[in-house]
């Protein structure tokens, strides 16, 4: 399997994982969901490092664009979950 095919598959997996997390995080343990998002971040960094070995500028740019989109979605989702955790902790303290 060529390196760029492996990277494409990795990007697709990250996208699918984010879609699954986005659709289910409200029904699951928030801390576990944050751990899953942390795993996605680690995989993003691995793909970024692998991308540096690609000589084709256009392919590298294509992968970086996808990584940027994934990173933005992951950050937004992580912030939403952290906000939910903090608001739940504060509301428990009020009772």
C-alpha positions in Angstrom: 0.0 0.0 0.0 1.4 3.4 -1.0 2.0 6.0 1.7 -0.6 8.4 0.4 -3.3 5.6 0.4 -2.5 4.9 4.0 -2.8 8.6 4.8 -6.1 8.9 3.0 -7.5 5.9 4.9 -6.2 7.5 8.2 -8.0 10.7 7.3 -11.2 8.8 6.5 -11.0 7.0 9.8 -10.5 10.2 11.7 -13.6 11.8 10.0 -15.7 8.7 10.7 -14.6 8.7 14.3 -15.5 12.4 14.7 -18.9 11.9 13.1 -19.6 9.0 15.5 -18.5 11.0 18.5 -20.5 14.0 17.4 -23.6 11.9 17.2 -23.2 10.0 20.4 -21.4 12.1 23.0 -24.5 13.3 24.7 -25.4 9.7 25.5 -22.0 8.6 26.7 -19.6 9.4 29.5 -18.1 12.8 28.8 -14.7 11.9 30.2 -14.5 8.9 27.9 -15.4 11.0 25.0 -12.7 13.5 25.8 -10.2 10.6 25.9 -11.4 9.5 22.4 -10.9 13.1 21.2 -7.4 13.0 22.7 -6.7 9.8 20.7 -7.9 11.5 17.5 -5.5 14.4 18.3 -2.6 11.9 18.7 -3.5 10.3 15.3 -3.7 13.7 13.7 -0.1 14.4 14.8 1.1 11.1 13.5 -0.5 11.8 10.1 1.1 15.3 10.1 4.5 13.8 10.7 3.9 11.2 7.9 2.8 13.9 5.6 6.2 15.7 5.9 7.8 12.9 3.8 5.5 13.5 0.8 7.3 15.3 -2.0 4.1 16.2 -3.9 3.2 19.7 -2.8 -0.4 19.4 -3.9 -1.0 16.2 -2.1 0.6 17.6 1.0 -1.6 20.6 0.9 -4.7 18.4 0.3 -3.8 16.4 3.4 -3.1 19.5 5.5 -6.5 21.0 4.5 -8.3 17.8 5.7 -6.2 17.8 8.9 -7.2 21.5 9.5 -10.9 20.6 9.1 -10.6 17.6 11.4 -8.7 19.7 14.0 -11.3 22.5 13.9 -14.2 20.0 14.4 -12.3 18.2 17.1 -11.6 21.4 19.0 -15.2 22.6 18.8 -16.5 19.3 20.0 -13.9 19.1 22.8 -14.9 22.7 23.9 -18.6 21.8 23.9 -18.0 18.7 26.0 -15.7 20.5 28.4 -18.4 23.2 28.8 -21.0 20.6 29.5 -18.8 18.9 32.1 -18.1 22.3 33.8 -21.7 23.4 33.8 -22.8 20.1 35.3 -20.2 20.4 38.0 -21.2 23.9 38.8 -24.9 23.0 38.9 -24.2 20.1 41.3 -22.4 22.6 43.6 -25.4 24.9 43.7 -27.8 22.2 45.0 
